[in-house]
Amino acid sequence: MTNTEIIGKIQSFLITEFEVEEEKIVPEANLKETLGLDSLDYIDVVVAIESIFGFKMQPEDLTNIATFHDLCDFVISRVNAKELI
């Protein structure tokens, strides 16, 4: 899976599952302030990522994720690591 495909899938579930406006989804968009996700939404984000990309996340994985770019980088690194196995 390419980085562009991964980013597209993340964008897609943010739009469909969390009703985030597409134009708000830019790399520097803060997940809480800009995209409007709250702590309960974070749980749903974890579930969506695990389901779509096929890897497990730990709660502490989200501690360093503040922006859309951070989230994409995290998922890309985990998907790439998984594909190497």
Backbone as a ProteinNet text record, in pm:
[ID]
protein_1_A
[PRIMARY]
MTNTEIIGKIQSFLITEFEVEEEKIVPEANLKETLGLDSLDYIDVVVAIESIFGFKMQPEDLTNIATFHDLCDFVISRVNAKELI
[TERTIARY]
85.3	0	90.2	59	141.3	102.2	190.9	162.2	37.8	22.4	-94.4	-223.2	-219.9	-337.9	-371.6	-269.4	-290.7	-353.2	-296.9	-349.8	-493.6	-521.9	-657.3	-756.6	-717	-805	-831.1	-728.2	-745.5	-839.8	-817.2	-905.7	-1049	-1065.9	-1199.1	-1275.6	-1209.6	-1284.7	-1308.5	-1220.8	-1247.3	-1369.8	-1383.2	-1497	-1625.9	-1623	-1746	-1785.9	-1690	-1722.2	-1736.9	-1662	-1660.4	-1714.5	-1763.3	-1822.4	-1730.5	-1600.1	-1503.4	-1512.4	-1514	-1519	-1386.3	-1394	-1274.3	-1171.4	-1217.1	-1123.1	-1046.6	-1094.6	-1024	-909.8	-910.4	-809.9	-684.7	-596.9	-467.3	-360.7	-235.9	-133.7	-122.9	-130.7	-111.6	-239.1	-349.5	-475.8	-464.5	-493.3	-492.4	-616.7	-598.1	-710.1	-819.6	-781.8	-881.9	-940.9	-855.6	-906.6	-961.7	-888.4	-929.2	-1032.6	-1009.5	-1099	-1211.3	-1204.5	-1314.2	-1327.4	-1218.8	-1225.9	-1206.9	-1289.3	-1273.6	-1216.4	-1202.7	-1137.9	-1214.6	-1346.8	-1424	-1403.1	-1388.9	-1360.7	-1226.6	-1131.5	-998.8	-1010.3	-1100.3	-1122.1	-1172.8	-1266.6	-1319.2	-1213.5	-1123.5	-1013.6	-924.6	-893.7	-811.3	-879.3	-1007.9	-1082.5	-1081	-1102.4	-1103.2	-966.8	-861.3	-725.6	-693.4	-726	-699.9	-775.4	-899.6	-983.2	-934.1	-904.1	-865.2	-725	-633.3	-492.8	-439	-517	-480.9	-367.9	-353.3	-256	-318.8	-268.3	-319.3	-247	-322.5	-265.6	-277.8	-185.8	-190.6	-237.2	-303.3	-348.1	-235.1	-117.6	-5.2	43.2	2.9	40.6	-13.3	-125.1	-187.5	-129	-44.6	4.5	88.8	157.8	240.8	176.1	48	-22.9	-115.5	-79.7	-161.2	-226.1	-159	-208.1	-241.5	-308.5	-338.8	-209.3	-108.6	22.4	82.2	75.6	127.3	56	-75.5	-154.8	-114.6	-103.2	-64.7	74.7	169	305.6	308.2	231	225.1	172.1	59.5	-2	90.1	149	240.7	357	414.5	528.8	487.9	368.6	322.3	286.4	223.4	189.2	316	411.9	538.2	613.5	611.3	677.8	608.5	476.2	399.4	428.3	442.2	466.8	605.4	698	833.2	842.8	744	746.9	708.5
-117.7	0	124.4	219	339.8	438.9	533.5	638	716.6	744.6	819	741.2	611.1	528.1	528	520	521.3	653.1	763.3	895.7	909.7	860.4	865.9	789.1	672.2	592.3	663.2	725.7	798.6	916.6	991.9	1103.8	1056.3	947.1	895.4	860.4	789.4	754.1	874.4	973.6	1095.4	1168.6	1170	1237.1	1159.5	1027.5	949.3	917.5	881.1	839.6	955.9	1062.8	1172.9	1303.2	1296.4	1411.3	1533.5	1507.9	1616.1	1671.4	1804.2	1866.5	1844.5	1800.7	1763.3	1875.8	1999.6	2111.5	2140.1	2087.6	2105.1	2005.4	1899.4	1794.2	1832.3	1901.5	1941.3	1887.5	1874	1812.6	1873.9	2005.4	2070	2077.9	2021.4	2026.6	1949.9	2019.2	1956.1	1868.7	1745.4	1651.2	1699.9	1761.5	1807.8	1942.5	2045.1	2180	2199.2	2156.6	2182.7	2082.4	1955.6	1852	1816.2	1865.4	1848.8	1711.4	1633.4	1501.3	1512.1	1439.5	1438.9	1303.9	1286.4	1164.6	1038.2	1045.2	927.8	899.6	1005.6	987.5	917.8	947.3	884.1	731.9	683.4	539.3	485.1	557.7	515.9	524.5	621.3	632.4	508.6	468.9	349.4	227	210.7	95.8	98.1	214.4	225.8	192	245.2	218.4	69.8	10.1	-133.4	-215.1	-178.7	-251.3	-233.3	-110.8	-81.4	-131.9	-110.1	-136.9	-266.4	-331	-463.5	-471.6	-370.4	-379.8	-325.6	-369.9	-327	-201.7	-114.3	7.4	-0.2	64.1	77.9	220.2	241	376	479.4	437.1	531.9	571.3	496.5	532.3	670.4	708.7	836.3	956	932.3	1043.5	1143.4	1097.8	1188.6	1227.5	1198.7	1230.6	1348.3	1463	1582.9	1630.8	1606.5	1658.9	1545.4	1582.1	1485.8	1427	1509.8	1464.1	1361.1	1387.8	1292.5	1158.1	1162.5	1039.7	961.7	1031.2	964.8	904.8	979.9	928.8	802.6	803.4	687.6	565.1	583.1	470.5	422.1	513.1	475.5	393.2	437.4	363.7	224.8	213.8	82.4	-9.3	43.6	-36.8	-83.3	5.6	-31.5	-136.6	-124	-222.5	-357.8	-355.6	-478.6	-547	-469.5	-525.6	-585.3	-541	-595.2	-733	-767.2	-895.9	-1009.5
0	0	0	-87.4	-95.3	14.1	39.5	138	98.7	-29.4	-77.6	-51.6	-72	-45.2	104.1	188.8	333.7	376.5	330.1	364.9	316.5	196.6	142.4	227.1	276	361.2	494.8	550.5	676.1	653.9	546.4	513.8	498.3	427.6	399.1	526.3	620.9	741.7	831.4	829.1	906.6	852	721	658	682.1	660.3	670.6	814	897.8	1034.3	1132.9	1109.9	1206.6	1148.4	1023	955.9	955.5	941	929.9	788.1	776.3	645	573.6	448.5	373.3	367.4	351.9	340.1	469.9	580.8	708.6	724.9	645.1	659.5	580.8	649.6	595.5	691	644.8	730.5	870.2	881.3	1011.2	1095.6	1046.9	1121.2	1252.3	1362.3	1493.9	1506	1551.5	1558.9	1652.9	1762.7	1859.7	1819.7	1806	1782.5	1640.9	1539.9	1402.1	1352.6	1379.6	1327.5	1424	1546.9	1641.7	1704.9	1706.6	1768.3	1918.6	1993.7	2138.8	2182.4	2312.8	2363	2325	2318.3	2276.3	2127.7	2049.1	1906	1885.9	1973.1	1960.9	1969.2	2053.4	2064.5	1931	1869.7	1740.6	1630.9	1640.3	1544.4	1555.1	1678.1	1699.4	1638.8	1665.3	1612.7	1459.7	1400.3	1253.9	1196.1	1255.6	1206.6	1216.5	1331.1	1348	1244	1217.6	1122.3	978.6	941	802.8	770.6	863.8	833.9	894.7	981.5	1029.1	1130.3	1212.8	1322.8	1449.6	1562.7	1693	1739.1	1802.7	1861.2	2012.7	2079.2	2224	2256.4	2370.6	2405	2402.8	2445.9	2449.6	2310.3	2206.8	2070.3	2032.4	2089.8	2054.8	2130.5	2228.2	2309.9	2230.7	2127.8	2049.2	1916.9	1903.2	1779.1	1804.3	1745.9	1764.5	1635.1	1521.5	1394.3	1297.4	1190.2	1084.9	1029.7	1012.6	964	1060.1	1190.5	1290.3	1278.4	1263.7	1253.2	1127.9	1016.3	891.3	901.3	957.1	973	1058	1166.1	1255	1180	1111	1040.1	929.2	853.8	745.7	800.8	912	968.5	1014.6	1073.3	1119.8	1003.3	899.8	783.3	714	696.8	632.6	713.6	846.4	932.7	920.4	913.8	900.8	767.4	660.7	529	516.6	602.5	599.5	661.8	741.8	813.1	720.7
[MASK]
+++++++++++++++++++++++++++++++++++++++++++++++++++++++++++++++++++++++++++++++++++++

